[in-house]
Amino acid sequence: MSTDDSDQVVQRRANLEALKQLGVDPYPHRFDSASSIAALVSAHGSKTSEELEAPRVTTRTAGRILAIRSFGKANFLQLSDGQARVQAYVRQDSVPEKDFALFKLLDIGDWVGVDGYLFRTRTNEFSVHASGVSFLSKCLLPLPEKWHGLQDIETRYRQRYLDLIVNPDSRRVFEVRSRVVSAFREFLTDRGFLEVETPMMQPMAGGALARPFVTHHNALDMRLYMRIAPELYLKRLTVGGIERVFEINRNFRNEGISTQHNPEFTMLEFYWTYADYNDLMTLTEEMLQHVAMKAVGTDQLTFGEHAISLTPPFRRLSLREGARAAASRRLGVQVAERDLRSQESAAALADRLGVGVLPGGGAGKIAAAIFEALCEDDLVRPTFVYDFPTEVSPLSKQKPDDPDTVERFELYVGGFEVANAFSELNDPAEQRRRFEAQIRQRAGGDEEAHAMDEDYIRALEYGLPPTGGEGIGIDRLVMLLTNSPSIRDVILFPLLRPR
């Protein structure tokens, strides 16, 4: 805290004591507001001076003080409720003596209530002509004045309350986020999907290839994992006969942090009985266009330097074809898809391209690594990348004519993955074989490999009908809809390293 800030804190505390001496309760229990500032501005902000006078509109509203100006007998407060702002005009001869004494002790950041009538000043400013001022809460620390540079961005994340006070654009991002969640819920429930909740603490971390957070339940003396995905629980419900089911869920993955990754994040995950991944592509196009229209009023977006259209249909690209074409461009020679089908040739190709792969990885894992390294950043327009290697998709159904490939897609927009979906593997014997292969990968050092889940296999043995399942990253979608460069911009309280 600077010396100037320290002086301000001393003065603010002195003003607090002076308010008490005046007989003002600096932290009252309630305030009967007749209208929010946003509602006032919406209903009356465009009216002329004459329209506000006939008939005169009286009001009682409240907000935080963002500015104080005094010009002799004319005194002004700029009040905000976080959504809109209004000016309060406070004259000594128009308010009770105690209220004007209270006004003299106000600081920027304090919360006040104002009684009065609406009018326009000589400069045509929409205002409340105050007949009374009520004190609601003291701001003891000075509000920041300037927001620029890396340190200020970090402060915005650490102290989101300050960000919301001084930065209206920040609030708008989270209003869009709220509408996104509501639009997903509306879209799916209108189509007969049932919303459910599944455990966040699980005896086994499953449903994704990711490192979990580990915790301990003292009463049961058992190790638990924070949810990395709700998939296996939602599919258990499908086995139980819930044919259309979804969850808007918080997931936790003990992984790195970047502009696209936060250890705690929000996903929509849903399962649709009797559908496959082709049905999901069509549904996803329709759903994302619907969500965009509901959340921001258009399906034509700007993200960074790019114009992005969410109007269907989206581009479709097979993973191995994308990797093959990108490798050919990079090396200046024609690479064949068969070069991605054997471990030896795929490893040699990755080495020539300078793409790092984990030791022991098969051809499928290497092909996926090449695609990720060479293609992802260029997938700006909405693109379904489909037909993944079986090796990297332990829960997906194989293609009938190609056992090394599964019916899976990832949707890329803006250069990163937004959705992941597949036709669900429902053969319990094949699922056991896949889990056993993952166990061998884990023994070889892959900490993200999937664990064996005997109860899930038992559920499959009761019969999972043909089903398509999908997860959509809500944080990343909000990034696209709000033109936010970092996932931290769209999470109210992102995880940060301690100072």
C-alpha positions as CSV (number, residue, x, y, z in Angstrom):
1,M,0.0,0.0,0.0
2,S,1.4,3.4,-1.0
3,T,1.7,6.4,1.4
4,D,-1.2,8.1,-0.4
5,D,-3.3,5.0,0.1
6,S,-2.4,4.9,3.8
7,D,-3.4,8.5,4.2
8,Q,-6.8,7.7,2.5
9,V,-7.4,4.7,4.9
10,V,-6.7,7.0,7.9
11,Q,-9.2,9.6,6.5
12,R,-11.8,7.0,5.7
13,R,-11.6,5.5,9.2
14,A,-11.9,9.0,10.6
15,N,-15.0,9.6,8.5
16,L,-16.4,6.3,9.8
17,E,-16.0,7.5,13.4
18,A,-17.6,10.9,12.5
19,L,-20.6,9.1,11.1
20,K,-21.0,7.3,14.3
21,Q,-20.7,10.6,16.2
22,L,-23.5,11.9,14.0
23,G,-25.7,9.1,15.1
24,V,-25.5,7.2,11.8
25,D,-25.4,3.4,11.8
26,P,-22.6,2.7,9.3
27,Y,-23.8,-0.9,8.8
28,P,-27.6,-0.9,8.9
29,H,-29.5,-4.2,8.6
30,R,-31.6,-3.4,5.5
31,F,-32.8,-0.8,3.1
32,D,-36.2,-0.7,1.3
33,S,-35.2,0.1,-2.3
34,A,-38.1,0.9,-4.6
35,S,-36.1,0.3,-7.8
36,S,-32.6,-0.8,-8.8
37,I,-30.5,1.7,-10.7
38,A,-30.5,-0.5,-13.8
39,A,-34.3,-0.6,-13.7
40,L,-34.5,3.2,-13.4
41,V,-32.2,3.7,-16.3
42,S,-34.0,1.2,-18.4
43,A,-37.5,2.6,-17.7
44,H,-36.7,6.3,-17.6
45,G,-33.2,7.0,-18.9
46,S,-34.3,7.9,-22.4
47,K,-37.0,10.3,-21.3
48,T,-36.8,14.1,-21.9
49,S,-36.8,16.6,-19.1
50,E,-40.4,17.4,-19.8
51,E,-41.4,13.7,-19.8
52,L,-39.8,13.3,-16.3
53,E,-41.6,16.3,-14.9
54,A,-45.2,15.4,-16.1
55,P,-45.9,13.5,-14.0
56,R,-42.9,13.7,-11.7
57,V,-41.3,10.3,-11.0
58,T,-40.3,9.7,-7.4
59,T,-37.9,6.9,-6.5
60,R,-35.8,5.2,-3.8
61,T,-32.7,3.5,-5.0
62,A,-29.2,2.5,-3.8
63,G,-25.7,1.8,-5.1
64,R,-22.0,2.2,-4.6
65,I,-20.4,5.7,-5.0
66,L,-18.0,5.8,-7.9
67,A,-17.5,9.6,-8.0
68,I,-18.2,12.7,-5.8
69,R,-18.2,16.2,-7.2
70,S,-19.1,19.5,-5.5
71,F,-19.6,22.9,-7.1
72,G,-20.7,25.2,-4.3
73,K,-24.3,24.4,-3.5
74,A,-24.4,21.8,-6.3
75,N,-23.2,18.4,-5.1
76,F,-23.2,15.2,-7.2
77,L,-22.8,11.5,-6.5
78,Q,-22.3,8.9,-9.2
79,L,-24.0,5.7,-8.1
80,S,-23.7,2.2,-9.6
81,D,-25.5,-1.0,-8.9
82,G,-23.0,-3.0,-11.0
83,Q,-25.1,-2.9,-14.1
84,A,-25.9,0.8,-14.6
85,R,-25.1,4.2,-13.2
86,V,-27.1,7.2,-12.2
87,Q,-26.2,10.6,-10.9
88,A,-27.6,11.9,-7.5
89,Y,-28.0,15.6,-7.1
90,V,-27.6,16.6,-3.4
91,R,-28.4,20.2,-2.4
92,Q,-28.1,21.4,1.1
93,D,-31.5,23.1,1.0
94,S,-33.2,20.0,-0.4
95,V,-32.2,17.3,2.2
96,P,-32.4,17.2,6.0
97,E,-29.5,18.8,7.9
98,K,-28.3,15.4,9.2
99,D,-28.4,14.0,5.6
100,F,-26.2,16.8,4.3
101,A,-23.8,16.3,7.2
102,L,-23.7,12.6,6.2
103,F,-23.0,13.6,2.6
104,K,-19.9,15.6,3.7
105,L,-18.5,12.4,5.2
106,L,-18.9,10.2,2.2
107,D,-16.0,8.5,0.4
108,I,-15.8,7.0,-3.1
109,G,-16.7,3.3,-2.7
110,D,-19.3,3.8,0.1
111,W,-22.8,2.4,-0.4
112,V,-25.7,4.8,0.0
113,G,-29.4,5.0,-0.6
114,V,-31.1,8.0,-2.1
115,D,-34.8,9.2,-2.0
116,G,-35.9,11.8,-4.6
117,Y,-37.4,12.4,-8.0
118,L,-36.0,12.0,-11.5
119,F,-35.0,14.9,-13.6
120,R,-32.4,16.2,-16.0
121,T,-29.7,18.7,-15.1
122,R,-28.8,21.8,-17.1
123,T,-26.2,19.6,-18.9
124,N,-29.0,17.1,-19.7
125,E,-27.6,14.4,-17.2
126,F,-30.3,11.9,-16.1
127,S,-30.3,12.3,-12.3
128,V,-32.1,11.8,-9.0
129,H,-32.8,15.1,-7.2
130,A,-32.2,13.9,-3.7
131,S,-34.6,14.6,-0.9
132,G,-32.8,12.2,1.5
133,V,-29.6,10.2,1.8
134,S,-29.2,7.0,3.7
135,F,-25.8,5.5,4.6
136,L,-25.6,1.7,3.9
137,S,-21.9,0.6,4.2
138,K,-18.4,2.1,4.6
139,C,-15.6,1.4,2.1
140,L,-12.5,1.6,4.2
141,L,-10.0,0.9,1.4
142,P,-9.5,3.2,-1.6
143,L,-10.7,1.8,-5.0
144,P,-8.1,1.4,-7.7
145,E,-8.0,4.1,-10.4
146,K,-6.1,2.5,-13.2
147,W,-6.2,-1.0,-14.7
148,H,-3.4,-1.8,-17.1
149,G,-0.4,-4.1,-17.3
150,L,0.3,-7.7,-16.1
151,Q,0.2,-6.9,-12.4
152,D,-3.2,-5.3,-12.7
153,I,-4.6,-8.2,-14.7
154,E,-3.4,-10.6,-11.9
155,T,-5.0,-8.4,-9.3
156,R,-8.3,-8.6,-11.2
157,Y,-8.2,-12.4,-10.9
158,R,-7.1,-12.3,-7.2
159,Q,-9.6,-9.7,-6.1
160,R,-12.5,-10.2,-8.5
161,Y,-14.7,-8.0,-6.3
162,L,-12.5,-5.0,-7.3
163,D,-12.6,-6.1,-10.9
164,L,-16.4,-6.1,-10.8
165,I,-16.6,-2.7,-9.1
166,V,-14.4,-0.8,-11.6
167,N,-14.7,-2.9,-14.8
168,P,-18.2,-3.2,-16.3
169,D,-16.9,-5.4,-19.1
170,S,-16.0,-8.1,-16.5
171,R,-19.5,-8.3,-15.2
172,R,-20.9,-8.6,-18.8
173,V,-18.6,-11.6,-19.3
174,F,-20.2,-13.4,-16.4
175,E,-23.7,-12.4,-17.4
176,V,-23.0,-14.1,-20.8
177,R,-21.7,-17.1,-18.9
178,S,-24.9,-17.4,-16.9
179,R,-27.0,-17.2,-20.1
180,V,-24.8,-19.9,-21.7
181,V,-25.6,-22.3,-18.9
182,S,-29.3,-21.4,-19.0
183,A,-29.4,-21.9,-22.8
184,F,-27.8,-25.4,-22.6
185,R,-30.3,-26.4,-19.9
186,E,-33.2,-25.1,-21.9
187,F,-32.1,-26.7,-25.2
188,L,-31.6,-30.2,-23.6
189,T,-34.7,-30.2,-21.3
190,D,-36.9,-29.2,-24.3
191,R,-35.6,-32.3,-26.0
192,G,-36.5,-34.7,-23.2
193,F,-33.1,-34.8,-21.4
194,L,-33.2,-35.2,-17.6
195,E,-30.7,-33.2,-15.6
196,V,-29.0,-35.1,-12.8
197,E,-26.1,-34.7,-10.3
198,T,-23.4,-37.3,-9.8
199,P,-20.6,-37.6,-7.2
200,M,-17.7,-35.1,-7.1
201,M,-15.8,-37.4,-4.7
202,Q,-15.3,-40.8,-6.2
203,P,-13.6,-44.0,-5.1
204,M,-12.1,-44.2,-8.6
205,A,-11.2,-41.4,-11.0
206,G,-12.7,-42.4,-14.3
207,G,-14.3,-41.1,-17.5
208,A,-11.2,-39.3,-18.9
209,L,-7.5,-39.6,-19.3
210,A,-6.3,-37.1,-16.6
211,R,-4.4,-36.9,-13.3
212,P,-6.8,-36.6,-10.4
213,F,-6.7,-34.7,-7.1
214,V,-6.6,-37.1,-4.1
215,T,-8.4,-36.6,-0.8
216,H,-9.3,-38.8,2.2
217,H,-12.5,-39.5,4.0
218,N,-11.8,-39.7,7.7
219,A,-15.0,-41.4,8.9
220,L,-14.8,-44.2,6.3
221,D,-11.0,-44.2,6.3
222,M,-10.9,-44.4,2.5
223,R,-9.1,-42.7,-0.3
224,L,-11.2,-40.6,-2.7
225,Y,-10.6,-38.7,-5.9
226,M,-12.1,-35.5,-7.0
227,R,-14.1,-36.0,-10.2
228,I,-12.2,-35.7,-13.5
229,A,-15.4,-36.5,-15.4
230,P,-19.0,-37.6,-14.7
231,E,-19.0,-40.0,-17.6
232,L,-19.1,-43.4,-16.0
233,Y,-21.8,-42.4,-13.6
234,L,-24.0,-40.9,-16.3
235,K,-23.6,-44.1,-18.4
236,R,-24.6,-46.1,-15.3
237,L,-27.9,-44.1,-15.4
238,T,-28.3,-45.0,-19.0
239,V,-28.0,-48.6,-18.2
240,G,-30.7,-48.0,-15.6
241,G,-33.1,-46.8,-18.3
242,I,-32.7,-43.0,-18.4
243,E,-32.4,-42.6,-22.1
244,R,-31.5,-38.9,-22.3
245,V,-29.5,-37.5,-19.4
246,F,-27.2,-34.6,-18.8
247,E,-25.2,-32.9,-16.1
248,I,-23.6,-29.4,-15.9
249,N,-20.7,-30.4,-13.7
250,R,-17.5,-29.1,-12.0
251,N,-14.5,-31.2,-12.8
252,F,-11.0,-31.2,-11.2
253,R,-7.8,-32.3,-13.0
254,N,-4.4,-32.1,-11.4
255,E,-2.6,-30.7,-14.4
256,G,-0.9,-27.7,-15.8
257,I,-2.4,-24.2,-15.9
258,S,-2.6,-22.2,-19.2
259,T,-4.8,-19.7,-21.0
260,Q,-7.0,-22.7,-21.8
261,H,-6.6,-24.9,-18.7
262,N,-7.7,-24.3,-15.1
263,P,-7.5,-27.2,-12.5
264,E,-11.2,-26.7,-11.7
265,F,-13.5,-26.2,-14.7
266,T,-17.2,-26.6,-15.8
267,M,-18.5,-29.0,-18.4
268,L,-21.8,-30.0,-19.9
269,E,-21.9,-33.8,-20.4
270,F,-24.9,-35.6,-21.9
271,Y,-25.9,-39.1,-23.1
272,W,-28.4,-39.9,-25.8
273,T,-29.6,-43.4,-26.2
274,Y,-29.9,-45.0,-29.7
275,A,-27.7,-42.2,-31.2
276,D,-24.1,-42.4,-32.5
277,Y,-21.4,-39.8,-33.1
278,N,-22.9,-38.7,-36.4
279,D,-26.1,-37.8,-34.6
280,L,-24.1,-35.9,-32.0
281,M,-22.4,-33.8,-34.7
282,T,-25.7,-32.6,-36.0
283,L,-27.1,-32.0,-32.6
284,T,-24.0,-30.1,-31.5
285,E,-24.2,-27.7,-34.5
286,E,-27.8,-26.9,-33.7
287,M,-27.1,-26.6,-29.9
288,L,-24.1,-24.3,-30.2
289,Q,-25.9,-22.0,-32.6
290,H,-28.9,-21.9,-30.2
291,V,-26.7,-21.1,-27.2
292,A,-24.8,-18.3,-29.0
293,M,-28.1,-16.7,-30.1
294,K,-29.4,-16.9,-26.5
295,A,-26.2,-15.7,-24.9
296,V,-24.9,-12.9,-27.2
297,G,-27.7,-12.5,-29.8
298,T,-25.7,-13.7,-32.8
299,D,-23.9,-16.8,-34.1
300,Q,-21.2,-14.6,-35.8
301,L,-18.3,-14.1,-33.4
302,T,-15.0,-12.2,-33.2
303,F,-12.3,-14.1,-31.4
304,G,-8.9,-12.3,-31.4
305,E,-8.2,-11.4,-35.0
306,H,-10.6,-14.0,-36.3
307,A,-14.2,-13.9,-37.5
308,I,-15.9,-17.1,-36.6
309,S,-19.3,-18.3,-37.8
310,L,-21.3,-20.8,-35.7
311,T,-23.8,-21.3,-38.5
312,P,-24.1,-25.0,-39.5
313,P,-22.8,-27.1,-41.1
314,F,-19.3,-27.2,-39.5
315,R,-16.2,-28.5,-41.3
316,R,-15.3,-32.2,-40.8
317,L,-11.8,-33.6,-40.8
318,S,-10.5,-37.1,-39.9
319,L,-7.7,-37.1,-37.4
320,R,-5.2,-39.2,-39.4
321,E,-6.0,-37.3,-42.6
322,G,-5.3,-34.0,-40.8
323,A,-2.1,-35.3,-39.3
324,R,-1.0,-36.8,-42.6
325,A,-1.7,-33.5,-44.6
326,A,0.1,-31.3,-41.9
327,A,3.1,-33.6,-41.9
328,S,3.3,-33.6,-45.7
329,R,3.3,-29.8,-45.7
330,R,5.9,-29.6,-42.9
331,L,8.3,-32.0,-44.5
332,G,7.6,-31.1,-48.2
333,V,7.1,-34.7,-49.1
334,Q,3.9,-36.8,-49.4
335,V,3.2,-38.7,-46.2
336,A,0.8,-41.7,-46.5
337,E,-1.8,-42.6,-43.9
338,R,-0.2,-46.0,-43.5
339,D,2.8,-44.2,-42.1
340,L,0.6,-43.4,-39.1
341,R,-0.7,-47.0,-38.7
342,S,2.4,-48.8,-37.5
343,Q,4.4,-47.9,-34.3
344,E,7.8,-48.0,-36.1
345,S,6.9,-45.8,-39.0
346,A,4.8,-43.4,-36.8
347,A,7.7,-43.0,-34.3
348,A,10.1,-42.3,-37.2
349,L,7.7,-39.7,-38.6
350,A,7.3,-38.0,-35.2
351,D,11.1,-37.9,-34.9
352,R,11.5,-36.2,-38.3
353,L,8.8,-33.7,-37.3
354,G,10.4,-33.0,-33.9
355,V,7.2,-34.1,-32.1
356,G,7.9,-35.6,-28.7
357,V,6.0,-38.7,-27.7
358,L,6.0,-40.8,-24.5
359,P,8.1,-44.0,-24.6
360,G,6.1,-47.1,-25.3
361,G,3.3,-45.3,-27.1
362,G,1.7,-47.1,-30.0
363,A,0.9,-45.8,-33.5
364,G,-2.4,-44.4,-32.4
365,K,-1.0,-42.3,-29.6
366,I,1.8,-41.0,-31.9
367,A,-0.7,-40.1,-34.6
368,A,-2.7,-38.1,-32.0
369,A,0.4,-36.4,-30.8
370,I,1.4,-35.4,-34.3
371,F,-2.1,-34.0,-35.0
372,E,-2.1,-32.1,-31.7
373,A,1.3,-30.5,-32.4
374,L,0.8,-29.6,-36.1
375,C,-3.0,-29.0,-36.5
376,E,-4.8,-27.7,-33.4
377,D,-3.7,-24.1,-33.5
378,D,-4.9,-23.8,-37.1
379,L,-8.5,-25.1,-36.4
380,V,-10.1,-21.6,-36.0
381,R,-13.3,-22.2,-37.8
382,P,-15.6,-24.8,-36.2
383,T,-14.2,-28.2,-37.2
384,F,-15.2,-31.7,-36.2
385,V,-12.0,-33.8,-36.0
386,Y,-13.3,-37.3,-36.1
387,D,-12.2,-41.0,-36.1
388,F,-9.6,-41.2,-33.4
389,P,-7.2,-44.0,-32.8
390,T,-8.5,-46.7,-30.5
391,E,-5.4,-46.4,-28.3
392,V,-6.3,-42.9,-27.0
393,S,-10.0,-43.6,-26.7
394,P,-10.6,-46.3,-24.1
395,L,-14.3,-45.6,-23.7
396,S,-15.3,-45.3,-27.4
397,K,-16.8,-47.8,-29.8
398,Q,-14.7,-49.1,-32.6
399,K,-15.6,-48.6,-36.3
400,P,-17.0,-51.9,-37.7
401,D,-14.5,-52.0,-40.5
402,D,-11.4,-50.6,-38.7
403,P,-10.7,-51.9,-35.1
404,D,-7.8,-49.4,-34.8
405,T,-10.2,-46.5,-35.0
406,V,-13.1,-45.4,-32.9
407,E,-16.3,-43.4,-33.6
408,R,-15.2,-40.3,-31.8
409,F,-14.9,-36.6,-32.6
410,E,-13.5,-33.5,-31.0
411,L,-14.9,-30.1,-32.0
412,Y,-12.3,-27.3,-32.4
413,V,-13.1,-23.6,-32.5
414,G,-10.7,-20.7,-32.2
415,G,-7.7,-23.1,-32.2
416,F,-8.7,-25.2,-29.2
417,E,-10.9,-28.1,-28.3
418,V,-14.4,-27.2,-27.2
419,A,-16.2,-30.6,-27.2
420,N,-15.4,-34.3,-27.1
421,A,-17.9,-37.0,-28.1
422,F,-18.2,-40.6,-29.2
423,S,-20.3,-43.6,-29.8
424,E,-20.1,-45.3,-26.4
425,L,-18.3,-48.6,-26.0
426,N,-21.0,-51.0,-24.6
427,D,-19.3,-54.4,-25.0
428,P,-18.1,-55.3,-21.4
429,A,-15.5,-57.8,-22.6
430,E,-13.9,-55.2,-24.9
431,Q,-14.2,-52.5,-22.2
432,R,-12.2,-54.8,-19.8
433,R,-9.6,-55.3,-22.5
434,R,-9.3,-51.6,-23.0
435,F,-8.9,-50.9,-19.3
436,E,-6.2,-53.6,-19.0
437,A,-4.3,-51.9,-21.9
438,Q,-4.6,-48.6,-19.9
439,I,-3.2,-50.4,-16.8
440,R,-0.2,-51.5,-18.8
441,Q,0.3,-47.9,-20.0
442,R,0.1,-46.7,-16.4
443,A,2.7,-49.2,-15.4
444,G,4.9,-47.8,-18.2
445,G,4.7,-44.3,-16.6
446,D,1.6,-42.8,-18.1
447,E,0.0,-41.1,-15.1
448,E,-3.1,-40.1,-17.1
449,A,-4.0,-43.7,-18.1
450,H,-7.4,-44.9,-17.1
451,A,-7.8,-47.2,-14.0
452,M,-9.8,-50.4,-14.0
453,D,-13.4,-49.9,-12.9
454,E,-15.0,-53.3,-12.1
455,D,-18.3,-51.8,-11.1
456,Y,-18.6,-50.0,-14.4
457,I,-17.9,-53.2,-16.3
458,R,-20.5,-54.9,-14.1
459,A,-23.0,-52.2,-15.1
460,L,-22.2,-52.8,-18.8
461,E,-22.9,-56.5,-18.2
462,Y,-26.5,-55.5,-17.5
463,G,-26.7,-54.0,-20.9
464,L,-25.9,-50.5,-22.2
465,P,-27.9,-49.8,-25.3
466,P,-26.3,-48.0,-28.3
467,T,-25.6,-44.5,-27.0
468,G,-23.8,-41.3,-28.0
469,G,-22.2,-39.2,-25.3
470,E,-20.6,-35.8,-25.3
471,G,-18.8,-33.3,-23.1
472,I,-18.7,-29.5,-23.9
473,G,-16.3,-27.2,-22.1
474,I,-18.4,-24.3,-20.9
475,D,-15.4,-22.1,-19.9
476,R,-13.9,-22.4,-23.3
477,L,-17.2,-21.7,-25.1
478,V,-17.6,-18.6,-23.0
479,M,-14.1,-17.5,-24.0
480,L,-15.2,-17.6,-27.6
481,L,-18.5,-15.9,-27.1
482,T,-16.9,-13.0,-25.1
483,N,-13.7,-12.7,-27.0
484,S,-11.7,-13.5,-23.9
485,P,-8.1,-14.6,-24.5
486,S,-7.7,-16.5,-21.2
487,I,-9.8,-19.0,-19.4
488,R,-9.1,-17.0,-16.2
489,D,-11.2,-14.1,-17.7
490,V,-14.3,-16.3,-17.6
491,I,-13.9,-18.0,-14.3
492,L,-14.8,-15.8,-11.4
493,F,-12.2,-17.1,-9.0
494,P,-9.4,-18.9,-11.0
495,L,-6.7,-20.8,-9.1
496,L,-3.5,-18.7,-8.8
497,R,-0.1,-19.4,-7.4
498,P,0.3,-17.8,-3.9
499,R,2.1,-14.5,-3.9
